């Protein structure tokens, strides 16, 4: 068995508060928060996972597969993009995913376990294989000031040599 680690990152700005687009983070809906500026649902957590898969395979998930699904079929659900990304892994198995989410809003701490469960279900792994940390950003960047959200992802795979 060999082990590989993919790294992914994504960030999006929030739309204006009066936007009717719903906010989705880590596969969960967040009420009373505007959606993200993105052609899709803008789920930065799932987009970071897609980018980590791309770093492992070289196959562009967001700029290629997801863009085609959005443009041709109107599919904006980032969960679908992750599933398509998983298909590019062949016989490899996801061992662990580590996510670091940064942003002043929303406060995510109370929903971490719910998010871990949703991501584990999506990746077809156990909840214990999903780690999530959250940080406010301490006002140092646009996301730290509440203008958006960003996520960093490390995805560990194992595959037969």
ChimeraX attribute file (.defattr): number of C-alpha atoms within 10 A of each C-alpha:
attribute: neighborCount
match mode: 1-to-1
recipient: residues
	/A:1	8
	/A:2	9
	/A:3	14
	/A:4	13
	/A:5	18
	/A:6	19
	/A:7	20
	/A:8	22
	/A:9	21
	/A:10	21
	/A:11	22
	/A:12	19
	/A:13	19
	/A:14	22
	/A:15	19
	/A:16	14
	/A:17	11
	/A:18	9
	/A:19	12
	/A:20	11
	/A:21	16
	/A:22	16
	/A:23	20
	/A:24	22
	/A:25	23
	/A:26	25
	/A:27	22
	/A:28	14
	/A:29	13
	/A:30	14
	/A:31	11
	/A:32	10
	/A:33	20
	/A:34	19
	/A:35	28
	/A:36	26
	/A:37	16
	/A:38	14
	/A:39	13
	/A:40	21
	/A:41	22
	/A:42	24
	/A:43	28
	/A:44	27
	/A:45	28
	/A:46	29
	/A:47	31
	/A:48	28
	/A:49	33
	/A:50	31
	/A:51	29
	/A:52	26
	/A:53	28
	/A:54	22
	/A:55	17
	/A:56	18
	/A:57	15
	/A:58	11
	/A:59	17
	/A:60	17
	/A:61	25
	/A:62	21
	/A:63	11
	/A:64	10
	/A:65	14
	/A:66	25
	/A:67	19
	/A:68	14
	/A:69	17
	/A:70	17
	/A:71	12
	/A:72	9
	/A:73	9
	/A:74	12
	/A:75	17
	/A:76	19
	/A:77	18
	/A:78	26
	/A:79	20
	/A:80	15
	/A:81	24
	/A:82	23
	/A:83	14
	/A:84	15
	/A:85	23
	/A:86	22
	/A:87	11
	/A:88	17
	/A:89	17
	/A:90	9
	/A:91	11
	/A:92	18
	/A:93	17
	/A:94	20
	/A:95	18
	/A:96	20
	/A:97	26
	/A:98	16
	/A:99	23
	/A:100	17
	/A:101	24
	/A:102	24
	/A:103	25
	/A:104	21
	/A:105	18
	/A:106	16
	/A:107	12
	/A:108	19
	/A:109	12
	/A:110	8
	/A:111	11
	/A:112	16
	/A:113	15
	/A:114	14
	/A:115	22
	/A:116	22
	/A:117	19
	/A:118	18
	/A:119	26
	/A:120	19
	/A:121	12
	/A:122	16
	/A:123	22
	/A:124	13
	/A:125	17
	/A:126	14
	/A:127	19
	/A:128	11
	/A:129	17
	/A:130	21
	/A:131	19
	/A:132	17
	/A:133	14
	/A:134	16
	/A:135	15
	/A:136	19
	/A:137	19
	/A:138	13
	/A:139	12
	/A:140	9
	/A:141	14
	/A:142	15
	/A:143	22
	/A:144	19
	/A:145	16
	/A:146	19
	/A:147	17
	/A:148	23
	/A:149	27
	/A:150	22
	/A:151	26
	/A:152	23
	/A:153	27
	/A:154	21
	/A:155	24
	/A:156	21
	/A:157	20
	/A:158	16
	/A:159	15
	/A:160	9
	/A:161	6
